Amino acid sequence: MDEHGNNFIKHNYWEMDENQLHYDLKDDTDLVLTANSLGGANGATFASLTNGPPSLHGCTQIPEAAWSSLVATSQMKPESSFCARTSEGRYGKLVVSKISMCEKYLTSERERERFTGEICVLEVSFLIWE
């Protein structure tokens, strides 16, 4: 709860195979958004491509060592895209549409302190290939 009495959801969970939002971690959850990361759950992983946008062929060619269960906030910029592998082993792409980091206002707007580790807004789209 913030200083104005507003409640915030600390975690968001998403099952990408069925495109369903969860309010807690379940066996089929793929994405977990916390205040400072976008992570994979139940074996879901992400990888960056160095040449061009993600495609099914490109994603399946990525070496196992390049996959990670965490996307750092420093990697998440508008239009950045990632290959995704769901908890069911299906491939897809995830694209960041918008990201905003939280700011804390001190005594005035001019005295802002930016918290680089806290995500306030994250909009992503994803496509899972068969």
C-alpha positions in Angstrom: 0.0 0.0 0.0 1.4 3.4 -0.9 1.2 6.7 1.1 -2.2 7.4 -0.4 -3.8 4.1 0.6 -3.6 2.6 -2.9 -3.0 -1.2 -3.1 -0.6 -2.5 -5.7 -0.3 -6.0 -7.0 3.2 -7.1 -6.3 3.3 -9.9 -8.8 1.5 -10.7 -12.1 1.5 -14.2 -13.5 0.7 -15.2 -17.1 0.3 -18.5 -18.8 1.4 -17.9 -22.3 0.3 -21.2 -23.9 -3.4 -20.5 -23.1 -3.1 -16.7 -22.8 -4.4 -16.5 -19.3 -3.7 -14.1 -16.4 -3.2 -15.8 -13.0 -3.3 -14.1 -9.7 -0.9 -16.6 -8.1 1.8 -19.0 -9.2 0.3 -22.1 -10.8 1.9 -25.2 -12.4 1.4 -23.8 -15.9 2.5 -20.2 -15.2 5.1 -19.0 -17.7 5.7 -15.3 -17.0 6.2 -13.7 -13.6 6.3 -9.9 -13.3 7.6 -8.5 -10.1 8.7 -5.0 -9.1 12.1 -5.4 -10.7 12.1 -8.3 -13.2 10.3 -10.3 -15.8 11.0 -13.9 -15.2 10.1 -17.3 -16.5 8.4 -19.9 -14.2 8.1 -23.6 -14.4 11.0 -23.8 -16.9 9.9 -21.0 -19.2 12.9 -19.1 -20.6 13.9 -16.2 -22.8 16.7 -15.4 -25.3 17.8 -12.5 -27.4 18.4 -12.7 -31.1 21.3 -10.8 -32.5 20.0 -10.6 -36.1 16.5 -9.5 -36.9 13.2 -10.1 -35.2 12.3 -13.5 -33.6 11.0 -16.2 -35.8 10.2 -19.9 -35.1 13.2 -21.0 -37.1 15.5 -18.4 -35.5 14.4 -19.3 -31.9 14.8 -23.0 -32.4 18.4 -22.4 -33.5 19.5 -20.6 -30.3 22.0 -22.7 -28.2 20.7 -23.9 -24.8 23.3 -21.8 -23.0 21.8 -18.6 -24.4 18.4 -19.1 -22.8 17.7 -17.5 -19.4 14.8 -17.5 -16.9 15.1 -13.8 -16.3 14.9 -10.7 -18.5 16.8 -7.8 -16.8 15.1 -4.4 -16.7 18.2 -3.0 -18.6 17.2 -5.3 -21.5 13.6 -4.2 -21.6 13.3 -1.1 -23.8 10.3 -0.3 -26.1 10.4 -2.5 -29.2 13.0 -4.9 -27.8 12.0 -8.5 -28.6 12.9 -11.9 -27.3 12.4 -15.5 -28.2 10.4 -17.3 -25.5 10.1 -20.9 -24.6 7.0 -21.8 -22.5 6.7 -24.2 -19.7 5.2 -26.6 -22.2 8.3 -26.3 -24.5 6.6 -24.3 -27.2 8.5 -21.4 -28.9 7.2 -17.9 -29.3 8.2 -14.2 -29.4 7.8 -11.6 -26.7 7.9 -7.9 -27.6 8.1 -5.0 -25.1 5.7 -2.2 -26.1 6.1 0.1 -23.1 8.1 0.2 -19.9 8.2 2.9 -17.3 10.2 2.9 -14.1 8.7 4.2 -10.8 9.7 7.5 -9.5 9.4 8.7 -5.9 8.7 12.4 -5.4 10.4 13.9 -2.4 9.4 17.4 -1.3 8.8 18.7 -4.9 8.8 17.5 -8.4 12.2 18.9 -9.0 13.7 16.7 -6.3 12.8 13.4 -7.9 14.6 10.3 -6.9 14.5 7.6 -9.6 14.4 4.0 -8.5 15.9 2.0 -11.4 14.9 -1.4 -10.1 11.1 -0.9 -9.8 8.8 -1.4 -12.8 5.6 0.7 -12.7 4.3 0.0 -16.2 5.3 -2.9 -18.5 3.3 -3.7 -21.6 4.3 -6.7 -23.7 2.8 -8.7 -26.5 3.6 -12.3 -27.3 2.9 -14.9 -29.9 3.3 -18.6 -29.3 3.9 -20.7 -32.4 2.4 -24.2 -32.6 
